[in-house]
Amino acid sequence: MIVRIHVLACSFCYKMSVYRAQASFSVVFLALLVGVRCSDGRVQASGRAPTTFRNPISDEKMADPWVLFWNGSYHLISSAENEQGIPTLRVYKSNNLGDFRNAEKKVIYTAPQGTMWSKELWAPELHYIHGEFYVYYAADDGNNINHKMYVLKGDDPNNPMSSYTFMGKIFDSQKDWWGIDGTILKHRNGKNYYIYSGWDGAYNYDPLVQHLFIAEMASPTSLVPGTATLIKSPHYSWETDGQAVVEGPAVVEMNDTYYLMYSAGASWTMYYSTSVMGLNARSDPLKASSWWRSDKPVFPRNEAEDVYGPGHASFTVSPDGKEHWIVYHALDDPEGHWANRSPRAQQFFFDATGFPYFPLAAGFHRDIPLPSGTDVNFFQGSDYNPGSSNDLFHLQTSNQTVCRETCEMRRNCDLVVMNTCGDECWGKRFTGYGGFVSRSCRQTIRVEFDDRHHGNL
């Protein structure tokens, strides 16, 4: 690898040291600026914006990632426990779909303890309906057999990251069965429909089998009684791998068709995959016979790039509205299980007939072009603190060895930069070209990589 370092417009003397450490998958460089008194340890940045990203889109482990593009920004909602082990729902805001590492984050809901909805908050979705924000999710009391679906309503119709009010359970009062993964179909007939995964309590009740149901919505927080209709059961072998499950529904509309994407099989295994069923916009959504169904996955695992169990997706568009994107979770280890699922994103397409086409799921080493119209600088904001779009970590330390070794242990860490006073360092992902400006000495250090993978320093 060839590295050229240029120093521009420096009004003070400096010393520059470059270290190289070979990590298991990447070459790590440490650029250290010393010998200049530091005023506050912060660094500004300049340089060319990145045009690609790599999965995952966050270093936090997340399952069931749901993204809403609203008012020029992507809003990702997920569930996580706080430091006290209490389940919460969190919304992350970023103008770059490929980077939620430094996104603005807000806890919008903390589950009250001692209720039937205190534990296991699953698959939250953020929707904008009739000028208001709503969150749909599933929860229980710690016993999975009691999982039901609930609704929150945003307190500020102009801010998806505001506080939310608990509105109660959403269910068909005549079919109040186990249910999770609720989503919304906004139909052109003016009605909204609620699609979810659940156990069939009417006949052949079996808690090991999950089906897809649809019900008409009376309002954003309630269903029309008696309308819940079973529209899909696990049937094919790939839908029963590990367990007979169809879940994680999400709707994509194209031309006169509503495509209902869903995931099948056991979500904790490498066999989990995504398929599609559909509805003509002129047909009745509440008739099971109106829906056609695919006989194979459309977005399966990609073992060549170590992508296993891709599923439970949401769908969004590029900032300019010209591209379609899928956001999903997957494993990078075939034995990874639930706790190791991470959020990913990539573009998908529609063929000449309007049918959705998904390229192979992208592994961690594939460069993916950013969504068209993405407005992103090399660093998010003019001040380096809290960080940039390609920061992996920030340490308050003067120990250069700790900085290098931390980078070696982090996936996709290619470069370590230490501040002017030598007491802080940042691990970064390589994006092709970058500039680092030390505010205290008004100098720019530009690091250019001629070849990322080959050559000598």
Stockholm file with secondary structure:
# STOCKHOLM 1.0

chainA/1-457         MIVRIHVLACSFCYKMSVYRAQASFSVVFLALLVGVRCSDGRVQASGRAPTTFRNPISDEKMADPWVLFWNGSYHLISSAENEQGIPTLRVYKSNNLGDFRNAEKKVIYTAPQGTMWSKELWAPELHYIHGEFYVYYAADDGNNINHKMYVLKGDDPNNPMSSYTFMGKIFDSQKDWWGIDGTILKHRNGKNYYIYSGWDGAYNYDPLVQHLFIAEMASPTSLVPGTATLIKSPHYSWETDGQAVVEGPAVVEMNDTYYLMYSAGASWTMYYSTSVMGLNARSDPLKASSWWRSDKPVFPRNEAEDVYGPGHASFTVSPDGKEHWIVYHALDDPEGHWANRSPRAQQFFFDATGFPYFPLAAGFHRDIPLPSGTDVNFFQGSDYNPGSSNDLFHLQTSNQTVCRETCEMRRNCDLVVMNTCGDECWGKRFTGYGGFVSRSCRQTIRVEFDDRHHGNL
#=GR chainA/1-457 SS CCEEEEEESCCSCCEEEEEEEECSSSEEEEEEEESSCCSSSCEEEECCCCCEECSCSCSSCCSSCEEEEETTEEEEEEEEECTTSCEEEEEEEESCTTCCTTCEEEEEEECCTTSTTSEEEEEEEEEEETTEEEEEEEEESSCGGGCEEEEEEESCTTCTTSCEEEEEECCCTTCCCCEEEEEEEECTTSCEEEEEEECCCSSSCCTTBCEEEEEEEEETTEECTTCCEEEECCCSGGGSSSSBCEEEEEEEEETTEEEEEEEESCTTSTTCEEEEEEEETTSCTTCGGGEEECSSCSBCCBGGGTBEEEEEEEEEECTTSCCEEEEEEEESSTTCCGGGCEEEEEEEEECTTSCEECCCCCCTTCCEECCTTCCCCSSSSSSCSSCCTTEEEEECCCCHHHHHHHHHHSTTCCEEEECTTSSCEEEECCCSEEEEEETTTTEEEEEEESCSSSSCC
#=GC SS_cons         CCEEEEEESCCSCCEEEEEEEECSSSEEEEEEEESSCCSSSCEEEECCCCCEECSCSCSSCCSSCEEEEETTEEEEEEEEECTTSCEEEEEEEESCTTCCTTCEEEEEEECCTTSTTSEEEEEEEEEEETTEEEEEEEEESSCGGGCEEEEEEESCTTCTTSCEEEEEECCCTTCCCCEEEEEEEECTTSCEEEEEEECCCSSSCCTTBCEEEEEEEEETTEECTTCCEEEECCCSGGGSSSSBCEEEEEEEEETTEEEEEEEESCTTSTTCEEEEEEEETTSCTTCGGGEEECSSCSBCCBGGGTBEEEEEEEEEECTTSCCEEEEEEEESSTTCCGGGCEEEEEEEEECTTSCEECCCCCCTTCCEECCTTCCCCSSSSSSCSSCCTTEEEEECCCCHHHHHHHHHHSTTCCEEEECTTSSCEEEECCCSEEEEEETTTTEEEEEEESCSSSSCC
//
